[in-house]
Every structure is written in C-alpha cells, then in structure tokens.
Amino acid sequence: MKYYAIIVAGGSGNRMQTETPKQFLLLNNLPVLMHTIKAFAQSDAQPKILLVLNTDQQGYWKRLCEEFNFRIPHEIIDGGNERFHSVKNALHFITEDCFVAIHDAVRPLVSKQLIDNCFNQAELKGNVIAAVQSSDSVRMLREDKTSALKRDEIYLVQTPQTFSINVLKEAYQQDFASFFTDDASVVESIGQNINIVEGERNNIKITFPIDLELAELLLKR
C-alpha cells in the first residue's frame, strides 16, 4: 500500500506573541516544522510528504532549508484561505490509491510509533484519528448555563488523522462549512464513522509560548 502525509503549515504567530509563524520558531535549535517532517521521514511507512504552505511563506521556508541543510524530500503545495482549502489543494496532487495521514505542522513531537499505528489501523478500519481521553473535568456552556459532561466520554483530538484517499476526495468535494474544524469533521459529514486510536500526551500542539517551553523540556528528556 502507498502512503502519503499532508503536513498543514498555514498558521501565524499571533497567539505566540511573535511575528514569526509558529511553525518556523526554533525548537531545540531546529525549526518546529523540520521536527515534524523528520518524524514522518523516520516512520516505517515512509510516506510521500506534501507540505502545505502559504505562498508568501514558501521563500522563507526554502531559505531555512538551506540554512539548516534540511534535505528530507517533500513537495510544497500552495495553502488556501482555510485549513479545509489547504488540505483540498494537497489532495489534487495525489493520483494513486493510498492512505493519507494529515498532520498539524505544529505537532513536532509526534512519534514514529503513533504515525505507523495510525497508518496500520486506517488500513484495517478505513480511517483513524489520534486522540487522548480527557484527564480534566469538563463542562459545557450553553445559553449562559453550564452542565457537566462525562469525562470518560470526552476525547481531545490530535493529529495524525488518517484516511483512505477515496474517502478523503469524496469528503473534500463539499463546500467549506464553519464547523469543519479538522479532517475528521469533514469526513464525518458524508456519513463516515470516525475511529479513534490512542494518541500521545507528548503530541502537543505549539500554540502558546508555554507550549514551546514544554516541548523543549520534553525533547531534552
């Protein structure tokens, strides 16, 4: 079976309180995005890597690759206005039967074990997403009233999210909707049941400055 990885890197640095987009910030002396690509390149699946970048960031990325002598093969795809459109652009480049893992560029600590498990389980079940069970109590706020939810029924969704290419292409023929917050929500909207595999607590998303500090500590460990 053929494997692809779509790494979505369209984020800005707004919540990081920095002008540099978070995927380009240094983590252990290497840009965050390079850690993410390395994780997929080191997996047993050896997927073809499609990196989705905003067009105005592509020149900067190429300069970073030269500066850090980064030579892992990957194809650069133009990003869209929303994550949905970025993934859709990447899907146009895939013309063979395969399984596709879609991953946030700013989850650089994903392990090769999780990547390979997602590919393996997707082959068995048709799709899987990585997620971890909530360790906190959870409440829902609706119309100024809060209510407790059952913690053991709440999962915090991560990436990779892995699907067969045929299902993805069907799902991404839809028009964009605001409730499409990840690829699973897009696929679910065409009637597909979404399967969960156990994610990793270390598979954090770099969103706020404290996340970068935590990632540094985890890498040093």
N, C-alpha and C positions, 0 to 999 in steps of 0.2 A: 504494500500500500504506500502511496505517496503522501507526504506530509508538508504542510505549509504553516508558517507562523506570520500573522499580521500583527505588527507592533505599532500601536497607535500613539503618536507623539505630537498631539496638537495643542497641548496645554500651555498656559502662560505662567508667569512667575508672580501673579497678583497676590495670591494668598501666602506666598513665601516671602513677601515684603522685599522683593528683589526684582530688578529689571530683567535679569537673565531667566529665560524659561527654565522651569524646574528640571526638565529632562537633561539640561546641559550643565547643571550645577555639579561641582566636584564632590564625589563621594570616595573617600579613601584614595585621593589623587587621580581619580578617573571619572569622566562624566557619567552621570547616572545612567544614561541611555546605553553606554557601552557595556556596563554591567549586565543590563537586561539582555542585550543581543548576545553577549558571551554565554549567558545561561542557556539559551536555546541552541547555540552552536555546540555546546558541550553535551547536549542531551543525546541519548541513544537514537532518538527518532531522526535526528539530523534534518530538520525541516528546511525548506527553502524560506528565506527570511525576506518579508516585504515590510519596509519601514515607511510609514505614512507620516509625512512632514508637511507643514505649511510651506508654500513656495518661498516665502520670504525668510525662512529659516534654513533652507537647503544649502545655501552657500556657506553659512556659518558652520553647519554640520560637516561639510566637506573639509573646511579648514581645520576643524577639530580632529577629524580622522587623520589628516596629515600631521598635525602637531603631536598626536599621541600614537602615531604609527599603527593605526587601527585598520586591520586588513581582513576582517571577517566579511565574507561576501554577503551582500544584501542589495536588494533593489529598492530604490527610492520612489515612492508614489506621492503624487500631489494630494494634500489634505483638503477636506471640504469644510463647509461652514459649521457643521455639527459632526460629532463622532460618527453618527449614522452615515453621513455622506463620505467620510473618510474611509470607513470600512467598505462601503459600496464601491468606491474608486478602486480599492485594492482587489476586490473580488473580480473586477473586469480583467485583471491580469492573470487569473487562474483559469486555465482552459482544459485541465485534465481531472480525472476522478481522483479525489483525495480527501483527507481530513484536515481541517484548518483550525489552528489554535489562535484565538485573538487575545492579545495581552496588552495591558497598560504599560507604556514605556517607563512610567514612574513606579513600577513594582520591580526594583532591581535585585531583590533578594530571593526571587523565586528559585526553587531548587530544580536540578535536573530530574530528581525523582518525581516531583509533582508534575513537571512537564510531561514526562514519559507516561506517568499514570493516567493523566488526562487523555493523551492520545490512545492509550490501550483501552481505557474504559469507554471512550467515544466509539471505538470500533465495535465494541460489544453491545453498546446501548443506543448508538445513534447520535447521542450528544451527552456532554457532561460539563458542569461548571464547578470550579473550586469554590468552596465556602466553608466558613467555620461557625460553629454554634456560638450564640451569644453567651458571654460569661457575666454580663451585667443584667440587672433587672431592666425591663423595657416597658415604656408607657406610650400610648398613642394619644395625641392631642387632636380633637375634632370638635369644631364649633365651641371653643373655649372650655371644653370638658376633657379631662384625661381619664384613661382607663388602662388597667394593667393588662399586658399580654403575657402569654405563657412563654417563659424564657426558653424552654426546651423545644419550642416550635419555631424559634426565630434563628435564622442563619444570616450571617454577614457575608455578602457575596464578594468574591475576589475574581481575579483572572489568573490563569488562562480559562477561557470559555471555548470549548472545542466542539465542532460540529462537522457533519459531512458537507461537502461543498454543494451538493444538490439542494439540501435543506436551506443552507445559507442564501444561495442565489434566489430561491423562491421567496424567502422571507424579505430579502432586500429589494424585491421588485415593488414593495409597497411605498407609498408616500411617507415621508417623515411625520412622526407624531411626538408630541412633547413628553409622553410617558415612556418613550424608548430611552431608558437610562443606561442600558447595556445591551449586549447582543442577545442575551437570554430573553429579554423582554420583547425584542423584535421577533425572534423565532417562536416564542410562546404565542404571539398574536396570530399566527397562522394555524394554531391548534396543536402544536407540538408540546408534549410534556417534557419538562426540563429535569434532568437528573443531576444530583449533587454528588461530588466526591469530596472527601475531607481535604480542606485546604491547609495552610500553614500559618501559625501565629506570626512567624518571621516575615511572611509575604506581605509586608506593609506597603501602603501607597504613600509616596512622598508628596504631601500636600501642604503641610505647615513646617516652619523651621524646626520644631521639635522632632518631626519625623526624620529629618536629615541627621540630626544628632543621634537619634535612636539607631538609625541604620548604620552609622559609623561604629557605634558600640557593638552591634550585632556582628558586623564584619570582623572587628578586632577579636571577638570571641572565637 
